[in-house]
Amino acid sequence: MSKRKDSSAQRATEAFFAGKQQLAKVALFNPLLWHARFVRHENNLCPAEGWAVVTTNGDIHTHPARIADPEEWCHVLAHCLLHLAFDHFQVRRNFNAWNTACDAVIERFLQDLHIGRPPESLRLERSLAVPDEARLYERFVREGIEENYGNLGTGAPGGNDMIVEQLRPRSVGNQNDWPKWFASGLVMAVGDAVQSAAGLDRDTATGGKSEAECARAWFMASYPLLGALAAAFKIVEDEQTCVRYEIVVAAVSAEQREIYLNPRAGLSDDELRFVLAHELLHVALRHHARREWRDPYLWNVACDFVINEWLTEMGVGHIPPFGGLLDPDLKGLNAESIYDIIVTDLRRFRKHGTLRGVGRADMLDGDPDWWLRGEGVRLDDFYRRCLCQGLEYHNNQGRGWLPGGLVEEIRALSQPPVPWDVELARWFDVHFPPVERHHSYARLSRRQSSTPDIPRPRYVPDLRHTDGRTFGVVLDTSGSMASALLARGLGAIASYSMAHDVVAVRVVFCDAIAYDKGYMAPEEIAGRVQVRGRGGTVLQPGIDLLVKTDDFPKNGPLLIITDGLCEESLFIPREHALLVPRGNRLSFRPKGPVFWMTE
């Protein structure tokens, strides 16, 4: 029985997506289809006897188990999209009569265009006169709904297929403009028809250069800040690629040097310029590398707010109606600060859509570590150099005003990132300042040949100030920790400890349980320590052991070495820092500095 049920569900799913793909081939509906959100899970808003319903938010709830032909699903989805395109969600005294009038107009429109095949219940007799929605609605209110018009909706028989729900909160520039997208689809459909009638393909009709290529040429010729970067990227306008990556408007791959633009997004020339500048700034400002431990999508959203604010201030094109995240309350904040705000309101911000779509990041390179491997290093230097030179050309040629935050970030990028071991050395400088030294005759340091009878004192540290000069090391010894990185991290700790006159270091190994190695001299840590464990990783017992033990200073800082594959939350009630292999992600939000180790 279960196998038969699974087979039916698979057939229903295949037919639905085949119908959706069939509709995607119709240029008229392409922009609408890309921007709609389809809800197909069980217990959605679609009634058990219906096909689909559409909401004011642009969500189309479809029957999850109905078995039908792809042509029928193509027709049903087109019907729902036209409710949005024709702006049918209007306040009417008799909404049922209004919904029925809209259904009749849509069915006449679809049957005249021969879009898919209408299900039996949606077929409209050719003899029926269908005026515009307003006049048909007035007739229904005055005379009642005629029987021949009663079951033309895609919802339950006799019910409405338009559902008014509370609008989801959206940022400025992230509003749905369904009539505009329908108009864009109409322009594309007419253009395709004219080109087909003339025997021309799209490249021939545009002189071999698409609108996106023209927008890139504008940057190269007229906008030096991003001109060099624009020249380095390939623009991919392939519909199948956008389907594969689920790209609604645009996305960027810094590693592949490609910007992906959906040719069916219906963007104007000014919107194309804005989108290209948006994706180029993602790469130029090293947003991939700066993500570190953060959630990829929420980090992408935070970066979008910053970039879009700058582009709007600079007047680079126009922000598109979908995916253009813009919030005046976040003006002047950097991406890291905005991310901290976002994580306190996940329910709101996870519903925002980037240029790639709702819940999807338009920065396609998911692994931030590629910036530090092989070609990534050279690409990072290349992108940084292009942007810094672009800023210099922009200022020298007097091309106009730039936001102060953008200039500051570009200036910061002109300096290479500080290596992790240098940052670790600075951490030692803060917690272990130099020990005061004084002259002592306890052990003579030297005698001068000219005055051999006169002893010379030496400088010695004041040992009275070395009590409590220690820190704790919590070491992740799980099997996922690379031995080379462990050695590199311990070696750096040992050398900096000796350089800062640290008397002893309290070491705790952690895998499934905590192993207290007690106090060790710094020189013993680097080479002669025997690592125990190599099982799973639980760090909190090791931290608690150091915090609660009586012979460890109450203000002693902690240094935690882990690969991030540990608990989802840690409570560390004192000063601390973490050493993490670059390319790994922490499963918790760190409150202390994080040093990303490389081999």
Backbone torsions as a table, in degrees:
resi	resn	phi	psi	omega
1	MET	NA	-42.1	-179.3
2	SER	-67.4	-36.2	178.6
3	LYS	-64.8	-39.8	178.9
4	ARG	-65.8	-38.5	178.6
5	LYS	-65.9	-43.0	178.6
6	ASP	-63.3	-38.1	178.8
7	SER	-65.3	-40.6	178.8
8	SER	-65.6	-42.0	179.4
9	ALA	-63.9	-38.5	178.8
10	GLN	-66.5	-41.6	178.2
11	ARG	-63.6	-40.6	179.1
12	ALA	-64.2	-41.8	-179.6
13	THR	-66.2	-45.2	179.9
14	GLU	-61.4	-41.9	179.8
15	ALA	-65.1	-39.9	-179.6
16	PHE	-62.3	-50.6	-177.1
17	PHE	-69.5	-30.2	174.7
18	ALA	-65.7	-40.4	176.5
19	GLY	-66.1	-38.9	177.6
20	LYS	-64.2	-41.0	178.5
21	GLN	-67.1	-35.5	177.6
22	GLN	-64.1	-40.5	178.1
23	LEU	-68.5	-32.3	-179.5
24	ALA	-64.4	-21.4	179.2
25	LYS	-77.8	-10.2	178.3
26	VAL	-90.9	112.1	-174.6
27	ALA	-57.6	-31.4	-177.0
28	LEU	-60.2	-35.0	-174.4
29	PHE	-100.8	-2.1	-173.3
30	ASN	-60.2	-53.8	179.7
31	PRO	-59.6	-38.4	178.4
32	LEU	-63.6	-43.6	-176.5
33	LEU	-65.0	-38.1	-178.4
34	TRP	-68.7	-32.0	-173.5
35	HIS	-93.7	-12.3	178.4
36	ALA	-77.3	158.2	177.5
37	ARG	-117.6	124.1	-175.3
38	PHE	-101.5	128.2	-179.7
39	VAL	-115.0	114.8	-173.1
40	ARG	-125.4	10.1	-179.6
41	HIS	-79.2	167.8	179.5
42	GLU	-68.4	155.8	179.5
43	ASN	62.7	30.4	172.8
44	ASN	-84.6	-167.8	-173.7
45	LEU	-80.0	-8.5	-179.0
46	CYS	-73.9	127.4	178.8
47	PRO	-67.9	158.8	-175.6
48	ALA	-63.0	-30.2	-178.8
49	GLU	-92.4	-2.4	-174.9
50	GLY	-97.5	-179.3	176.7
51	TRP	-103.6	-51.7	-177.8
52	ALA	-165.0	156.3	172.8
53	VAL	-133.6	156.6	-178.5
54	VAL	-124.9	143.6	-176.5
55	THR	-112.9	167.9	-179.9
56	THR	-64.3	-21.0	179.8
57	ASN	-84.1	0.3	-177.7
58	GLY	83.8	16.9	176.5
59	ASP	-92.0	130.5	177.4
60	ILE	-110.3	110.6	-179.7
61	HIS	-92.0	115.9	-176.9
62	THR	-109.4	155.8	178.7
63	HIS	-65.4	124.2	-173.1
64	PRO	-77.7	-13.7	-173.5
65	ALA	-128.2	4.7	-177.8
66	ARG	-72.3	127.8	177.6
67	ILE	-94.0	120.4	-177.8
68	ALA	-149.6	172.4	176.6
69	ASP	-77.8	149.8	176.4
70	PRO	-55.9	-35.2	179.6
71	GLU	-62.9	-35.7	179.4
72	GLU	-70.1	-41.4	177.2
73	TRP	-65.1	-37.4	176.4
74	CYS	-57.0	-44.2	-179.5
75	HIS	-67.9	-43.5	-177.9
76	VAL	-64.2	-44.7	-179.9
77	LEU	-65.4	-39.1	176.6
78	ALA	-62.1	-39.2	178.3
79	HIS	-59.0	-47.6	-179.1
80	CYS	-65.3	-41.1	180.0
81	LEU	-64.1	-34.1	-179.1
82	LEU	-70.5	-26.4	172.3
83	HIS	-58.5	-39.5	178.4
84	LEU	-74.2	-42.6	-176.5
85	ALA	-65.1	-37.9	-178.1
86	PHE	-86.6	6.4	177.5
87	ASP	55.7	51.2	-176.8
88	HIS	-81.8	-11.9	-179.2
89	PHE	-80.6	83.9	-179.6
90	GLN	-124.1	151.4	179.9
91	VAL	-76.5	119.1	179.2
92	ARG	-132.8	147.4	-178.1
93	ARG	-64.1	-41.7	178.4
94	ASN	-113.0	87.4	-173.7
95	PHE	-68.0	-30.2	179.2
96	ASN	-64.1	-43.2	177.8
97	ALA	-65.4	-39.0	178.5
98	TRP	-64.7	-43.7	178.8
99	ASN	-60.4	-42.9	-179.9
100	THR	-65.0	-40.9	178.8
101	ALA	-63.4	-41.1	178.1
102	CYS	-65.0	-39.6	178.9
103	ASP	-61.1	-41.6	-178.7
104	ALA	-64.4	-43.4	180.0
105	VAL	-63.9	-42.9	-179.2
106	ILE	-64.4	-43.3	-178.3
107	GLU	-64.8	-39.1	175.8
108	ARG	-63.1	-41.5	179.8
109	PHE	-62.3	-47.0	-177.1
110	LEU	-68.8	-39.9	-178.7
111	GLN	-71.4	-30.0	174.8
112	ASP	-69.1	-32.0	179.0
113	LEU	-88.1	-10.5	-178.7
114	HIS	58.8	50.1	177.1
115	ILE	-88.8	109.2	180.0
116	GLY	63.8	-158.6	176.9
117	ARG	-130.1	122.0	-177.5
118	PRO	-69.4	139.8	172.1
119	PRO	-58.5	163.7	-175.1
120	GLU	-56.4	-38.7	-175.8
121	SER	-74.2	-16.4	-176.4
122	LEU	-101.2	2.7	-175.4
123	ARG	-77.4	128.5	-177.6
124	LEU	-101.6	129.6	179.9
125	GLU	-64.6	137.7	-178.4
126	ARG	-64.4	-26.5	-175.7
127	SER	-76.4	-15.9	-176.9
128	LEU	-74.9	134.3	177.1
129	ALA	-84.2	129.6	-178.5
130	VAL	-124.8	96.9	173.9
131	PRO	-76.0	-165.7	178.1
132	ASP	-72.4	168.6	-173.7
133	GLU	-59.1	-42.0	-175.1
134	ALA	-63.8	-45.8	-178.7
135	ARG	-69.5	-38.7	178.6
136	LEU	-66.4	-37.2	177.3
137	TYR	-63.4	-45.1	179.1
138	GLU	-60.5	-37.4	178.5
139	ARG	-67.1	-40.9	178.8
140	PHE	-65.1	-40.3	179.4
141	VAL	-66.2	-37.8	-177.0
142	ARG	-78.2	-42.2	-172.6
143	GLU	-112.7	-7.9	-175.8
144	GLY	92.9	159.3	-178.6
145	ILE	-77.9	122.0	-179.6
146	GLU	-71.3	151.5	-174.9
147	GLU	-61.7	-36.1	-177.9
148	ASN	-67.3	-17.7	-179.7
149	TYR	-102.9	2.3	-166.3
150	GLY	-73.5	-30.5	-172.7
151	ASN	-125.1	50.8	-178.8
152	LEU	-99.4	-3.1	-179.4
153	GLY	-85.6	161.8	-179.1
154	THR	-89.6	0.4	176.0
155	GLY	-84.3	-154.4	178.2
156	ALA	-68.1	149.3	177.7
157	PRO	-54.5	126.4	-178.9
158	GLY	80.8	-2.7	-179.8
159	GLY	-107.3	177.1	-178.9
160	ASN	-90.3	145.6	173.6
161	ASP	-106.5	4.8	172.0
162	MET	-109.6	125.1	-177.8
163	ILE	-118.7	122.0	178.4
164	VAL	-88.3	120.2	177.5
165	GLU	-130.2	165.2	-179.1
166	GLN	-63.5	131.1	-177.9
167	LEU	-66.6	136.5	176.2
168	ARG	-69.9	143.0	177.4
169	PRO	-65.0	133.7	-179.8
170	ARG	-130.3	150.3	176.3
171	SER	-77.9	160.3	174.9
172	VAL	-59.1	134.3	-179.0
173	GLY	86.8	1.7	179.0
174	ASN	-122.2	36.3	-179.6
175	GLN	-95.0	151.0	178.1
176	ASN	-85.5	130.4	178.4
177	ASP	-124.9	76.5	-172.8
178	TRP	-63.1	-45.1	177.4
179	PRO	-58.7	-36.7	179.4
180	LYS	-65.9	-42.3	-179.9
181	TRP	-68.1	-33.3	175.9
182	PHE	-66.4	-39.6	177.0
183	ALA	-63.6	-37.6	176.9
184	SER	-64.0	-41.2	176.9
185	GLY	-64.0	-36.6	178.2
186	LEU	-65.6	-40.7	178.1
187	VAL	-62.8	-43.2	179.9
188	MET	-65.5	-39.3	-179.1
189	ALA	-65.2	-43.6	178.5
190	VAL	-64.2	-42.6	179.3
191	GLY	-62.6	-41.3	178.4
192	ASP	-64.0	-38.9	-179.3
193	ALA	-66.7	-41.5	179.5
194	VAL	-65.8	-43.3	-179.8
195	GLN	-65.2	-40.0	179.6
196	SER	-64.9	-40.7	179.4
197	ALA	-66.0	-31.2	179.9
198	ALA	-87.1	-4.2	-179.9
199	GLY	74.2	28.5	-178.3
200	LEU	-112.9	147.8	170.0
201	ASP	-92.8	174.5	-173.6
202	ARG	-62.3	-43.5	-178.2
203	ASP	-64.4	-39.3	179.5
204	THR	-65.8	-40.4	-177.1
205	ALA	-67.2	-28.1	-179.5
206	THR	-100.1	15.9	179.6
207	GLY	72.7	24.2	178.5
208	GLY	81.5	2.9	-177.8
209	LYS	-133.3	122.5	-179.2
210	SER	-77.3	173.0	178.6
211	GLU	-64.7	-35.5	177.6
212	ALA	-66.0	-40.0	177.1
213	GLU	-64.8	-36.9	176.4
214	CYS	-64.0	-38.9	177.7
215	ALA	-65.2	-40.3	177.3
216	ARG	-65.2	-40.0	177.9
217	ALA	-61.1	-34.2	177.5
218	TRP	-62.9	-42.4	177.8
219	PHE	-62.2	-43.4	-177.4
220	MET	-66.1	-32.0	-175.6
221	ALA	-94.8	-29.4	-168.7
222	SER	-125.9	-6.1	-176.0
223	TYR	-135.6	85.6	-172.2
224	PRO	-64.6	-23.4	-178.8
225	LEU	-57.4	-39.7	-177.8
226	LEU	-117.7	6.1	-175.4
227	GLY	-62.3	-44.8	-178.4
228	ALA	-66.1	-38.9	177.5
229	LEU	-66.1	-42.4	-179.9
230	ALA	-60.6	-37.3	-179.9
231	ALA	-68.7	-25.5	-175.6
232	ALA	-83.6	-13.0	-174.6
233	PHE	-104.1	144.3	174.4
234	LYS	-94.1	134.2	178.7
235	ILE	-96.6	122.0	-179.1
236	VAL	-106.1	113.7	178.4
237	GLU	-115.6	63.9	-178.0
238	ASP	-114.9	123.4	-175.7
239	GLU	-65.0	-39.6	-179.3
240	GLN	-66.4	-36.2	176.6
241	THR	-64.6	-40.6	178.4
242	CYS	-65.9	-35.5	176.2
243	VAL	-65.3	-42.6	-177.7
244	ARG	-65.2	-41.2	-179.4
245	TYR	-91.9	2.0	179.8
246	GLU	56.0	52.9	-178.1
247	ILE	-100.0	117.2	179.1
248	VAL	-78.1	-49.5	-178.4
249	VAL	-118.5	-60.9	-174.4
250	ALA	-159.1	161.7	174.8
251	ALA	-157.6	168.3	-177.6
252	VAL	-138.7	143.5	171.9
253	SER	-120.4	105.7	-179.0
254	ALA	-67.3	-35.1	-177.9
255	GLU	-69.0	-38.6	-179.8
256	GLN	-88.2	-7.6	-176.1
257	ARG	57.1	49.2	-178.7
258	GLU	-133.7	139.7	171.7
259	ILE	-113.4	125.9	-177.0
260	TYR	-101.7	124.4	179.0
261	LEU	-121.0	129.8	177.5
262	ASN	-76.3	115.9	-177.4
263	PRO	-67.4	-13.5	-179.5
264	ARG	-102.0	13.1	-179.0
265	ALA	-76.3	-17.6	176.7
266	GLY	70.2	42.4	-178.9
267	LEU	-86.8	143.6	173.5
268	SER	-79.4	174.5	179.8
269	ASP	-61.1	-43.9	180.0
270	ASP	-66.8	-37.4	177.7
271	GLU	-67.5	-35.4	176.5
272	LEU	-63.2	-41.3	178.1
273	ARG	-62.0	-43.2	179.8
274	PHE	-62.2	-45.6	-177.5
275	VAL	-64.7	-43.5	178.5
276	LEU	-62.4	-44.7	178.5
277	ALA	-62.7	-38.5	178.4
278	HIS	-58.8	-50.2	-177.5
279	GLU	-68.8	-36.9	178.9
280	LEU	-65.0	-37.6	-180.0
281	LEU	-69.8	-31.2	174.1
282	HIS	-54.5	-45.4	-177.0
283	VAL	-74.1	-47.1	-173.7
284	ALA	-63.5	-34.3	-177.8
285	LEU	-89.6	10.7	173.4
286	ARG	59.3	40.2	-178.7
287	HIS	-65.2	-27.4	176.8
288	HIS	-63.6	-49.0	-176.5
289	ALA	-71.2	-31.6	-177.1
290	ARG	-79.1	-7.3	-179.5
291	ARG	-63.7	-43.9	178.9
292	GLU	53.2	-119.6	-172.5
293	TRP	-86.2	-2.7	-169.2
294	ARG	-76.7	159.5	176.3
295	ASP	-63.0	127.3	-174.0
296	PRO	-58.0	-43.6	-176.1
297	TYR	-71.5	-45.7	-179.1
298	LEU	-66.0	-34.7	174.7
299	TRP	-64.4	-40.1	177.8
300	ASN	-61.4	-42.9	178.6
301	VAL	-62.5	-43.1	179.3
302	ALA	-61.2	-43.7	178.3
303	CYS	-64.8	-36.1	179.1
304	ASP	-61.8	-42.8	179.4
305	PHE	-59.3	-41.8	-178.5
306	VAL	-68.4	-49.2	-176.8
307	ILE	-62.4	-46.0	-176.3
308	ASN	-65.3	-33.5	176.8
309	GLU	-64.1	-43.9	179.2
310	TRP	-64.7	-46.3	-177.8
311	LEU	-64.0	-35.9	177.5
312	THR	-66.0	-41.7	178.3
313	GLU	-64.9	-37.4	-178.5
314	MET	-78.6	-14.1	-179.8
315	GLY	71.6	34.3	177.9
316	VAL	-86.8	98.5	179.8
317	GLY	65.2	-160.2	179.4
318	HIS	-123.0	141.3	179.7
319	ILE	-68.7	133.0	-178.7
320	PRO	-71.6	157.4	-177.4
321	PRO	-71.8	-18.9	178.8
322	PHE	-119.9	131.3	176.0
323	GLY	83.3	-2.2	179.4
324	GLY	-89.8	81.3	-176.5
325	LEU	-69.7	125.3	-177.4
326	LEU	-151.8	124.8	-178.5
327	ASP	-139.3	113.9	-179.2
328	PRO	-59.4	-27.3	-178.9
329	ASP	-68.9	-18.1	-178.8
330	LEU	-100.5	8.8	-177.4
331	LYS	-64.3	136.8	177.2
332	GLY	88.7	-6.9	179.5
333	LEU	-92.7	149.7	175.2
334	ASN	-85.5	173.2	-174.8
335	ALA	-63.1	-38.6	-179.5
336	GLU	-63.3	-40.6	179.2
337	SER	-68.4	-40.5	178.8
338	ILE	-65.4	-36.4	177.9
339	TYR	-61.4	-41.1	178.8
340	ASP	-62.3	-31.5	176.4
341	ILE	-74.1	-40.8	-176.9
342	ILE	-61.8	-42.8	-175.1
343	VAL	-67.8	-11.1	175.8
344	THR	-88.9	-6.3	-179.7
345	ASP	-142.6	62.5	-173.6
346	LEU	-65.0	-36.3	-176.8
347	ARG	-62.0	-33.0	-179.9
348	ARG	-79.5	-49.7	-170.1
349	PHE	-78.5	-23.8	177.9
350	ARG	-69.5	-15.4	178.6
351	LYS	-87.5	-6.6	178.1
352	HIS	-75.0	150.6	179.6
353	GLY	-111.9	132.9	171.6
354	THR	-81.5	-175.3	177.8
355	LEU	-66.1	-17.4	177.5
356	ARG	-85.5	-29.9	179.6
357	GLY	145.1	173.5	-179.0
358	VAL	-70.1	127.4	177.9
359	GLY	78.3	8.1	-178.1
360	ARG	-128.7	137.3	-178.8
361	ALA	-85.2	137.8	179.4
362	ASP	-86.1	0.9	168.1
363	MET	-95.8	107.7	-168.4
364	LEU	-78.6	-21.3	-177.5
365	ASP	-78.8	103.5	-175.2
366	GLY	-77.5	-20.1	-176.5
367	ASP	-99.8	109.6	-178.8
368	PRO	-71.3	-12.7	-175.5
369	ASP	-73.4	-15.4	-177.6
370	TRP	-64.4	-20.4	177.9
371	TRP	-65.0	-23.4	-175.0
372	LEU	-107.8	13.0	-179.7
373	ARG	-122.5	127.4	170.5
374	GLY	48.8	-116.3	-176.1
375	GLU	-60.3	-28.2	-179.0
376	GLY	-59.0	-37.4	179.0
377	VAL	-63.3	-45.3	-179.4
378	ARG	-68.1	-37.6	177.7
379	LEU	-64.4	-42.0	179.9
380	ASP	-59.4	-47.1	178.1
381	ASP	-62.4	-39.5	-178.3
382	PHE	-64.9	-47.1	-179.4
383	TYR	-64.0	-40.7	-179.7
384	ARG	-65.4	-41.9	-179.7
385	ARG	-65.5	-40.8	179.3
386	CYS	-60.3	-44.3	-177.0
387	LEU	-70.6	-40.9	179.8
388	CYS	-65.7	-41.1	176.6
389	GLN	-66.4	-36.8	177.4
390	GLY	-62.4	-39.1	177.3
391	LEU	-64.0	-41.0	179.5
392	GLU	-63.4	-45.2	177.7
393	TYR	-63.2	-40.5	-179.2
394	HIS	-60.0	-44.3	-179.0
395	ASN	-72.2	-40.5	-178.2
396	ASN	-65.7	-33.9	-178.3
397	GLN	-90.3	0.6	178.3
398	GLY	60.4	47.1	-175.7
399	ARG	-79.9	-0.4	176.2
400	GLY	124.4	-179.3	-174.0
401	TRP	-82.0	143.1	176.1
402	LEU	-122.8	146.4	178.0
403	PRO	-60.1	141.0	-177.5
404	GLY	-61.4	-37.4	179.7
405	GLY	-63.1	-38.8	178.9
406	LEU	-66.3	-42.7	179.6
407	VAL	-63.1	-41.2	179.7
408	GLU	-62.4	-41.9	-179.7
409	GLU	-66.8	-38.7	178.6
410	ILE	-66.3	-41.1	177.7
411	ARG	-61.8	-40.0	179.1
412	ALA	-65.0	-34.7	-179.9
413	LEU	-69.6	-20.7	-179.3
414	SER	-67.4	-18.2	175.8
415	GLN	-99.1	132.2	179.7
416	PRO	-63.4	152.0	-179.5
417	PRO	-62.5	146.7	-178.8
418	VAL	-73.6	130.2	178.0
419	PRO	-59.9	153.5	-175.0
420	TRP	-64.0	-35.4	-177.4
421	ASP	-71.9	-28.2	174.8
422	VAL	-69.2	-40.4	176.4
423	GLU	-63.5	-38.0	177.3
424	LEU	-63.9	-40.0	177.9
425	ALA	-61.4	-38.8	178.2
426	ARG	-65.1	-35.8	177.5
427	TRP	-63.0	-40.8	176.2
428	PHE	-64.6	-38.6	179.6
429	ASP	-60.7	-37.0	-178.6
430	VAL	-70.4	-44.5	-173.6
431	HIS	-87.9	-21.3	-178.6
432	PHE	-132.9	78.8	178.4
433	PRO	-66.2	160.4	-177.3
434	PRO	-57.1	140.0	177.8
435	VAL	-75.6	135.7	179.4
436	GLU	-63.1	136.9	-179.7
437	ARG	-116.6	153.2	-179.9
438	HIS	-144.1	165.3	177.9
439	HIS	-73.6	142.9	178.3
440	SER	-146.0	138.8	175.6
441	TYR	-99.7	6.7	-177.5
442	ALA	-60.7	-35.5	177.1
443	ARG	-138.9	115.5	-176.0
444	LEU	-71.1	136.8	-175.7
445	SER	-87.8	-36.6	-174.5
446	ARG	-169.7	165.6	171.5
447	ARG	-132.4	141.3	178.5
448	GLN	-82.2	143.0	-178.2
449	SER	-64.1	-29.3	-178.8
450	SER	-75.8	-27.4	179.3
451	THR	-133.0	69.7	-175.0
452	PRO	-66.6	-17.7	-178.3
453	ASP	-86.2	-5.7	-177.8
454	ILE	-102.6	115.5	179.4
455	PRO	-73.5	150.0	178.8
456	ARG	-116.5	131.1	178.9
457	PRO	-75.4	171.7	177.0
458	ARG	-128.6	160.5	174.6
459	TYR	-86.0	130.2	177.5
460	VAL	-132.1	149.0	177.7
461	PRO	-69.7	149.5	177.3
462	ASP	-80.9	100.3	-174.6
463	LEU	-66.5	-13.4	178.7
464	ARG	-67.4	-20.7	-176.2
465	HIS	-103.2	11.7	-179.9
466	THR	-99.8	-2.9	176.9
467	ASP	-67.0	133.9	-179.3
468	GLY	76.3	7.4	-179.7
469	ARG	-85.2	78.8	-176.5
470	THR	-151.4	171.8	176.1
471	PHE	-151.4	167.3	-179.2
472	GLY	-106.8	142.3	176.4
473	VAL	-116.6	119.1	174.3
474	VAL	-103.7	113.2	-170.2
475	LEU	-110.0	122.3	175.7
476	ASP	-77.4	114.8	-178.0
477	THR	-110.4	27.2	-179.5
478	SER	-70.1	165.7	-177.2
479	GLY	-65.5	-18.8	-178.1
480	SER	-82.2	-9.9	179.0
481	MET	-79.3	126.9	179.2
482	ALA	-72.3	134.4	-177.8
483	SER	-62.3	-38.8	-178.9
484	ALA	-63.0	-40.6	179.8
485	LEU	-71.3	-35.8	175.7
486	LEU	-59.6	-46.9	-180.0
487	ALA	-63.1	-40.4	-179.4
488	ARG	-64.3	-44.3	-179.2
489	GLY	-66.9	-44.5	179.3
490	LEU	-66.0	-37.3	177.6
491	GLY	-62.8	-42.4	178.7
492	ALA	-64.8	-40.0	179.5
493	ILE	-63.2	-43.6	-179.4
494	ALA	-62.8	-46.5	-177.5
495	SER	-65.6	-41.8	-179.6
496	TYR	-71.3	-32.9	177.9
497	SER	-63.9	-46.0	179.0
498	MET	-64.9	-37.6	-179.3
499	ALA	-68.3	-23.6	-177.6
500	HIS	-106.9	19.5	174.7
501	ASP	57.5	39.7	174.2
502	VAL	-79.0	124.3	-174.0
503	VAL	-72.3	-46.9	-177.0
504	ALA	-152.9	158.2	-179.2
505	VAL	-125.5	131.8	178.4
506	ARG	-89.6	120.5	-173.0
507	VAL	-113.6	132.7	176.5
508	VAL	-130.3	125.4	175.5
509	PHE	-92.9	141.2	-180.0
510	CYS	-131.4	125.0	162.0
511	ASP	-129.6	-107.4	175.8
512	ALA	-75.2	-29.5	175.7
513	ILE	-132.3	175.6	-179.0
514	ALA	-100.5	136.2	176.4
515	TYR	-116.0	116.3	-178.8
516	ASP	-89.7	113.5	178.1
517	LYS	-88.0	-4.7	-179.7
518	GLY	74.6	-163.9	-178.5
519	TYR	-81.6	137.8	179.4
520	MET	-132.5	143.9	174.1
521	ALA	-67.3	145.3	-177.1
522	PRO	-55.0	-37.8	-177.1
523	GLU	-70.1	-17.0	179.1
524	GLU	-81.7	-20.5	-174.7
525	ILE	-69.3	-39.7	-169.1
526	ALA	-67.7	-45.1	-168.8
527	GLY	-116.9	-30.3	-169.1
528	ARG	-109.3	10.8	179.7
529	VAL	-79.5	136.0	178.1
530	GLN	-101.8	115.3	-175.9
531	VAL	-79.0	131.6	176.3
532	ARG	-107.4	162.3	174.7
533	GLY	106.0	-120.4	-176.6
534	ARG	80.2	20.3	175.3
535	GLY	-99.4	-140.0	175.6
536	GLY	-73.9	177.8	-173.7
537	THR	-124.5	121.2	170.5
538	VAL	-134.3	112.0	-173.2
539	LEU	-91.9	-26.1	-173.1
540	GLN	-60.3	-39.6	177.5
541	PRO	-60.4	-38.4	177.8
542	GLY	-65.8	-39.3	177.9
543	ILE	-66.1	-44.4	179.5
544	ASP	-62.3	-36.8	-179.7
545	LEU	-60.7	-44.4	-178.9
546	LEU	-70.9	-38.1	-176.2
547	VAL	-69.6	-37.4	-173.0
548	LYS	-92.8	-14.1	-177.4
549	THR	-69.3	146.2	-174.8
550	ASP	-78.4	-27.5	-175.1
551	ASP	-94.0	15.3	175.4
552	PHE	-112.5	132.1	-175.5
553	PRO	-56.5	142.3	-178.2
554	LYS	-66.1	-25.1	179.2
555	ASN	-106.5	14.4	-179.7
556	GLY	-70.6	126.7	179.9
557	PRO	-73.9	162.6	179.9
558	LEU	-118.5	142.7	175.1
559	LEU	-122.2	117.3	-173.2
560	ILE	-109.4	123.3	177.7
561	ILE	-108.8	117.0	-176.6
562	THR	-151.2	161.0	174.6
563	ASP	-95.9	4.1	177.3
564	GLY	90.2	-11.2	-179.3
565	LEU	-88.6	74.5	-176.1
566	CYS	-142.9	-153.2	-179.1
567	GLU	-63.3	158.4	179.5
568	GLU	-80.6	-8.7	176.9
569	SER	-152.5	143.7	178.1
570	LEU	-131.2	140.2	175.3
571	PHE	-108.8	111.8	-177.0
572	ILE	-123.9	96.7	-170.4
573	PRO	-84.4	30.4	177.1
574	ARG	-156.9	176.7	-178.8
575	GLU	-58.6	136.7	-178.0
576	HIS	-158.6	166.4	173.7
577	ALA	-146.2	160.9	-178.5
578	LEU	-124.5	140.2	170.9
579	LEU	-109.7	118.9	-174.6
580	VAL	-130.9	135.1	175.2
581	PRO	-59.8	132.0	179.8
582	ARG	-64.4	140.3	-176.0
583	GLY	102.5	-18.9	175.9
584	ASN	-88.2	164.4	178.3
585	ARG	-123.2	141.3	175.0
586	LEU	-81.9	142.4	179.6
587	SER	-87.7	4.0	179.4
588	PHE	-139.8	166.0	179.4
589	ARG	-88.4	113.0	-177.4
590	PRO	-73.6	144.1	176.7
591	LYS	-104.7	-13.3	176.0
592	GLY	-107.5	176.1	179.0
593	PRO	-65.3	149.0	178.8
594	VAL	-120.2	126.1	177.1
595	PHE	-107.7	119.3	-175.0
596	TRP	-92.4	106.3	-174.0
597	MET	-75.9	143.4	171.6
598	THR	-129.2	154.2	-179.6
599	GLU	-76.9	NA	NA
